[in-house]
């Protein structure tokens, strides 16, 4: 659905009027299109700072060079109108509160230089692996810093995210940096991401054609986020099998035929579906590499007025079916080494919503599920994560009453809704071999929504 305010704000004269009457003036987000590129930062101006000598800096610099960025030693030589596109900061060496001064020293002078649609990534250590409580506090302080910084630069369409990096997992930084420092992560903002050596990493972690030879199962693939995900995975080279209810077979086939995918009409809640899916991927492909549990529904009513079939249906589709499909796939040995499982949670599962006790329970349940499941198959290199979309411009949000829709759209750091492609991008990143360091995470794709923050 068209966001008229976003369109108006792109015209200088109208932008001034909107500012004068106190309305938000969102910046059009620069989104990367299509598959990952070898040098996605060609033409981008980057500045890499550090607090002392951390363990991430060498990898960060190598990644920036390899991705084609113009790496500045300092921002001092920048002209009046010159802006930074990429800023990184290695805070893995902070050992206590005093060391946090390095944040002020680095960021304060460059705040006016962080450009429109710029990307900031800060890297620090895992608080639970800190040498002492003072260091744990310093590591954790980076989260409040990053979230606040993201709120200050969000008006420019710029974003800031934080990596909690386990020492020893430095070799797993490249792909997360490539995702979070480019236009592929346009609507992912203010997020802490844990990068660890929990799951075994593959020997090859390509940065282009990342899913060549991979087989992906996507549920709810006929439309919306599921269809966008199927398209994005296919663009990286994956063979997609799309699942959707038999009533939507025509729409499913349309989506699949455009990407040489295979339509598999089935209701995920049917008792027979999990085994049928396991048998199919084993017979046709010898297994599956990526499973995206996207099928989901809402049946909103306050608890007092909620009929029991609304409760049962939402729980069955959004949570129970996911656990049963995973169990069947694992029992059959169908998930291959270095498999990637991604579940669709929601900020509704983090914040809760009036009328969504059923939906909120399922989407929150998935956060618990991936946190527990994230390490279970780690010896096979299988990662399990969730993405939690905020306000995404889909059929579902277009049907909302005007005032609720406008509030949902604007209550985030970027004053606009996300696109199904933004969610698909995050799912795609989590599906790549290079995302081996990310497991058990729930990452929001919400433009740093105030809901549940
Ligand atoms: P959508 O309604 O456009 O698409 C969902 C698809 O799932 C449909 O094609 C539907 O037929 C399919 N489906 C439903 N029940 C099924 C079943 N029993 N078996 C097989 N397929 C089934 O929804 P969307 O907006 O694209 O959302 C996709 C996922 O993202 C959902 O899990 C949703 O909860 C989550 N999400 C969406 C938003 C948003 O703003 N759109 C926000 C947060 C979370």
Boltz pocket constraint, residues with backbone or C-beta under 6 A from the ligand:
constraints:
  - pocket:
      binder: B
      contacts: [[A, 219], [A, 220], [A, 221], [A, 222], [A, 223], [A, 224], [A, 225], [A, 226], [A, 243], [A, 244], [A, 245], [A, 248], [A, 266], [A, 267], [A, 268], [A, 269], [A, 293], [A, 294], [A, 295], [A, 296], [A, 297], [A, 317], [A, 344], [A, 345], [A, 346], [A, 347], [A, 388], [A, 389], [A, 390], [A, 391], [A, 392], [A, 393], [A, 394], [A, 395], [A, 396], [A, 397]]
      max_distance: 6.0
